[in-house]
C-alpha cells in the first residue's frame, strides 16, 4: 500500500530528525 509507505517514510524522517536533534543537544552539553 503506497499510503502505508508514505507513513513509514514520514515516521523514519521524524525519527532521524529527533536523533539529530538529540545529538546536537548532547554536543552542546559537552561543549563540542
PyMOL Python script that loads the backbone (N, CA, C, O; Angstrom):
from pymol import cmd

cmd.read_pdbstr("""\
ATOM      1  N   UNK A   1       0.850  -1.200   0.000  1.00  0.00           N
ATOM      2  CA  UNK A   1       0.000   0.000   0.000  1.00  0.00           C
ATOM      3  C   UNK A   1       0.885   1.250   0.000  1.00  0.00           C
ATOM      4  O   UNK A   1       1.731   1.425   0.877  1.00  0.00           O
ATOM      5  N   UNK A   2       0.677   2.102  -0.985  1.00  0.00           N
ATOM      6  CA  UNK A   2       1.522   3.289  -1.114  1.00  0.00           C
ATOM      7  C   UNK A   2       1.326   4.253   0.052  1.00  0.00           C
ATOM      8  O   UNK A   2       2.274   4.904   0.492  1.00  0.00           O
ATOM      9  N   UNK A   3       0.106   4.343   0.546  1.00  0.00           N
ATOM     10  CA  UNK A   3      -0.172   5.234   1.665  1.00  0.00           C
ATOM     11  C   UNK A   3       0.616   4.801   2.901  1.00  0.00           C
ATOM     12  O   UNK A   3       1.156   5.628   3.636  1.00  0.00           O
ATOM     13  N   UNK A   4       0.666   3.490   3.110  1.00  0.00           N
ATOM     14  CA  UNK A   4       1.413   2.957   4.247  1.00  0.00           C
ATOM     15  C   UNK A   4       2.899   3.268   4.087  1.00  0.00           C
ATOM     16  O   UNK A   4       3.596   3.556   5.061  1.00  0.00           O
ATOM     17  N   UNK A   5       3.371   3.204   2.842  1.00  0.00           N
ATOM     18  CA  UNK A   5       4.775   3.505   2.553  1.00  0.00           C
ATOM     19  C   UNK A   5       5.082   4.961   2.891  1.00  0.00           C
ATOM     20  O   UNK A   5       6.142   5.268   3.436  1.00  0.00           O
ATOM     21  N   UNK A   6       4.154   5.849   2.568  1.00  0.00           N
ATOM     22  CA  UNK A   6       4.338   7.271   2.862  1.00  0.00           C
ATOM     23  C   UNK A   6       4.412   7.503   4.368  1.00  0.00           C
ATOM     24  O   UNK A   6       5.237   8.277   4.854  1.00  0.00           O
ATOM     25  N   UNK A   7       3.543   6.826   5.086  1.00  0.00           N
ATOM     26  CA  UNK A   7       3.523   6.960   6.548  1.00  0.00           C
ATOM     27  C   UNK A   7       4.843   6.471   7.130  1.00  0.00           C
ATOM     28  O   UNK A   7       5.403   7.093   8.033  1.00  0.00           O
ATOM     29  N   UNK A   8       5.334   5.352   6.604  1.00  0.00           N
ATOM     30  CA  UNK A   8       6.600   4.796   7.088  1.00  0.00           C
ATOM     31  C   UNK A   8       7.748   5.763   6.820  1.00  0.00           C
ATOM     32  O   UNK A   8       8.628   5.942   7.661  1.00  0.00           O
ATOM     33  N   UNK A   9       7.733   6.386   5.642  1.00  0.00           N
ATOM     34  CA  UNK A   9       8.799   7.337   5.295  1.00  0.00           C
ATOM     35  C   UNK A   9       8.751   8.563   6.197  1.00  0.00           C
ATOM     36  O   UNK A   9       9.786   9.049   6.655  1.00  0.00           O
ATOM     37  N   UNK A  10       7.544   9.059   6.449  1.00  0.00           N
ATOM     38  CA  UNK A  10       7.401  10.227   7.326  1.00  0.00           C
ATOM     39  C   UNK A  10       7.874   9.894   8.736  1.00  0.00           C
ATOM     40  O   UNK A  10       8.542  10.701   9.383  1.00  0.00           O
ATOM     41  N   UNK A  11       7.523   8.704   9.202  1.00  0.00           N
ATOM     42  CA  UNK A  11       7.919   8.267  10.537  1.00  0.00           C
ATOM     43  C   UNK A  11       9.434   8.156  10.630  1.00  0.00           C
ATOM     44  O   UNK A  11      10.033   8.570  11.623  1.00  0.00           O
ATOM     45  N   UNK A  12      10.049   7.597   9.596  1.00  0.00           N
ATOM     46  CA  UNK A  12      11.504   7.446   9.579  1.00  0.00           C
ATOM     47  C   UNK A  12      12.184   8.812   9.572  1.00  0.00           C
ATOM     48  O   UNK A  12      13.179   9.019  10.267  1.00  0.00           O
ATOM     49  N   UNK A  13      11.647   9.737   8.789  1.00  0.00           N
ATOM     50  CA  UNK A  13      12.219  11.080   8.720  1.00  0.00           C
ATOM     51  C   UNK A  13      12.105  11.779  10.070  1.00  0.00           C
ATOM     52  O   UNK A  13      13.024  12.478  10.499  1.00  0.00           O
ATOM     53  N   UNK A  14      10.977  11.586  10.728  1.00  0.00           N
ATOM     54  CA  UNK A  14      10.748  12.185  12.036  1.00  0.00           C
ATOM     55  C   UNK A  14      11.732  11.629  13.063  1.00  0.00           C
ATOM     56  O   UNK A  14      12.293  12.368  13.873  1.00  0.00           O
ATOM     57  N   UNK A  15      11.929  10.313  13.012  1.00  0.00           N
ATOM     58  CA  UNK A  15      12.863   9.668  13.933  1.00  0.00           C
ATOM     59  C   UNK A  15      14.283  10.161  13.693  1.00  0.00           C
ATOM     60  O   UNK A  15      15.028  10.413  14.640  1.00  0.00           O
ATOM     61  N   UNK A  16      14.653  10.297  12.427  1.00  0.00           N
ATOM     62  CA  UNK A  16      16.000  10.757  12.075  1.00  0.00           C
ATOM     63  C   UNK A  16      16.205  12.187  12.564  1.00  0.00           C
ATOM     64  O   UNK A  16      17.261  12.516  13.105  1.00  0.00           O
ATOM     65  N   UNK A  17      15.196  13.038  12.374  1.00  0.00           N
ATOM     66  CA  UNK A  17      15.272  14.425  12.835  1.00  0.00           C
ATOM     67  C   UNK A  17      15.459  14.471  14.350  1.00  0.00           C
ATOM     68  O   UNK A  17      16.265  15.244  14.866  1.00  0.00           O
ATOM     69  N   UNK A  18      14.697  13.627  15.053  1.00  0.00           N
ATOM     70  CA  UNK A  18      14.779  13.568  16.508  1.00  0.00           C
ATOM     71  C   UNK A  18      16.174  13.141  16.947  1.00  0.00           C
ATOM     72  O   UNK A  18      16.732  13.679  17.904  1.00  0.00           O
ATOM     73  N   UNK A  19      16.735  12.153  16.221  1.00  0.00           N
ATOM     74  CA  UNK A  19      18.066  11.640  16.542  1.00  0.00           C
ATOM     75  C   UNK A  19      19.118  12.737  16.371  1.00  0.00           C
ATOM     76  O   UNK A  19      19.990  12.908  17.222  1.00  0.00           O
ATOM     77  N   UNK A  20      19.029  13.474  15.270  1.00  0.00           N
ATOM     78  CA  UNK A  20      19.992  14.546  15.025  1.00  0.00           C
ATOM     79  C   UNK A  20      19.855  15.651  16.070  1.00  0.00           C
ATOM     80  O   UNK A  20      20.848  16.231  16.508  1.00  0.00           O
ATOM     81  N   UNK A  21      18.628  15.929  16.457  1.00  0.00           N
ATOM     82  CA  UNK A  21      18.379  16.951  17.476  1.00  0.00           C
ATOM     83  C   UNK A  21      18.995  16.537  18.810  1.00  0.00           C
ATOM     84  O   UNK A  21      19.585  17.353  19.518  1.00  0.00           O
ATOM     85  N   UNK A  22      18.846  15.250  19.140  1.00  0.00           N
ATOM     86  CA  UNK A  22      19.418  14.737  20.387  1.00  0.00           C
ATOM     87  C   UNK A  22      20.935  14.829  20.364  1.00  0.00           C
ATOM     88  O   UNK A  22      21.553  15.180  21.369  1.00  0.00           O
ATOM     89  N   UNK A  23      21.540  14.514  19.218  1.00  0.00           N
ATOM     90  CA  UNK A  23      22.999  14.602  19.078  1.00  0.00           C
ATOM     91  C   UNK A  23      23.449  16.049  19.239  1.00  0.00           C
ATOM     92  O   UNK A  23      24.436  16.326  19.920  1.00  0.00           O
ATOM     93  N   UNK A  24      22.726  16.965  18.614  1.00  0.00           N
ATOM     94  CA  UNK A  24      23.073  18.382  18.702  1.00  0.00           C
ATOM     95  C   UNK A  24      22.998  18.858  20.150  1.00  0.00           C
ATOM     96  O   UNK A  24      23.857  19.610  20.610  1.00  0.00           O
ATOM     97  N   UNK A  25      21.975  18.416  20.857  1.00  0.00           N
ATOM     98  CA  UNK A  25      21.806  18.802  22.257  1.00  0.00           C
ATOM     99  C   UNK A  25      22.944  18.240  23.106  1.00  0.00           C
ATOM    100  O   UNK A  25      23.490  18.933  23.963  1.00  0.00           O
ATOM    101  N   UNK A  26      23.295  16.981  22.860  1.00  0.00           N
ATOM    102  CA  UNK A  26      24.379  16.338  23.606  1.00  0.00           C
ATOM    103  C   UNK A  26      25.702  17.049  23.338  1.00  0.00           C
ATOM    104  O   UNK A  26      26.497  17.260  24.254  1.00  0.00           O
ATOM    105  N   UNK A  27      25.933  17.414  22.085  1.00  0.00           N
ATOM    106  CA  UNK A  27      27.164  18.124  21.737  1.00  0.00           C
ATOM    107  C   UNK A  27      27.233  19.476  22.432  1.00  0.00           C
ATOM    108  O   UNK A  27      28.303  19.904  22.866  1.00  0.00           O
ATOM    109  N   UNK A  28      26.099  20.142  22.535  1.00  0.00           N
ATOM    110  CA  UNK A  28      26.045  21.443  23.195  1.00  0.00           C
ATOM    111  C   UNK A  28      26.388  21.287  24.673  1.00  0.00           C
ATOM    112  O   UNK A  28      27.137  22.089  25.232  1.00  0.00           O
ATOM    113  N   UNK A  29      25.837  20.251  25.302  1.00  0.00           N
ATOM    114  CA  UNK A  29      26.097  19.988  26.717  1.00  0.00           C
ATOM    115  C   UNK A  29      27.576  19.663  26.925  1.00  0.00           C
ATOM    116  O   UNK A  29      28.184  20.082  27.910  1.00  0.00           O
ATOM    117  N   UNK A  30      28.142  18.910  25.982  1.00  0.00           N
ATOM    118  CA  UNK A  30      29.550  18.523  26.086  1.00  0.00           C
ATOM    119  C   UNK A  30      30.493  19.641  25.657  1.00  0.00           C
ATOM    120  O   UNK A  30      31.711  19.509  25.774  1.00  0.00           O
ATOM    121  N   UNK A  31      29.927  20.744  25.160  1.00  0.00           N
ATOM    122  CA  UNK A  31      30.737  21.877  24.751  1.00  0.00           C
ATOM    123  C   UNK A  31      31.530  21.633  23.486  1.00  0.00           C
ATOM    124  O   UNK A  31      32.595  22.220  23.294  1.00  0.00           O
ATOM    125  N   UNK A  32      31.018  20.766  22.615  1.00  0.00           N
ATOM    126  CA  UNK A  32      31.726  20.476  21.358  1.00  0.00           C
ATOM    127  C   UNK A  32      31.307  21.470  20.287  1.00  0.00           C
ATOM    128  O   UNK A  32      31.788  21.398  19.156  1.00  0.00           O
TER     129      UNK A  32
END
""", "prot")
cmd.dss("prot")
cmd.show_as("cartoon", "prot")
cmd.util.cbc("prot")
cmd.orient("prot")
